[in-house]
Amino acid sequence: MLVLTRKVGEGIRIGDDITITVVEMKGGGIRLGIVAPPTVKIHRQEVYDRILEENKEATQWIIADLDSLSDSLPMLKEVK
């Protein structure tokens, strides 16, 4: 992990197109400004972790649920 010290108004660059600037330090918190292309997804760590967890849960199939779903679909007639 790279650890940098920055003051308010100072920033860092990531690659050619991402800039992170320290906007404010107050009460033990730091406000950051991020400039990045719209194609770059930016999330707080806890939000990103939740997205990963929900994606993982979505891949866990329960066979009873699949059977129930299959039973609710209309049967397709075989075309000859």
Steps between C-alpha positions, in 0.01 A plus 500: 500500500627844411444752781519871417469812713302785344372834627171669416511606137768245410425192300627194325470365147414143408598434143433777250133558571423471873568778752428479873517823700473553876211747529460526877620346825260539790415309817708195417353473151643584162297618200644399167422631154536254214519585132475193276349402166131403516596142410689460831278371779570662837354357821568535871669180621200385705268547199738310274525215751118480513479490119748211494304314770168545321652388170637190674160426655332541161714218359391254768218300344267292714373204299151522655473859377604397150250214499224736612594749229505226235158376609354849460618538139268394216613186321638565153376275223768334292501634145526228233 
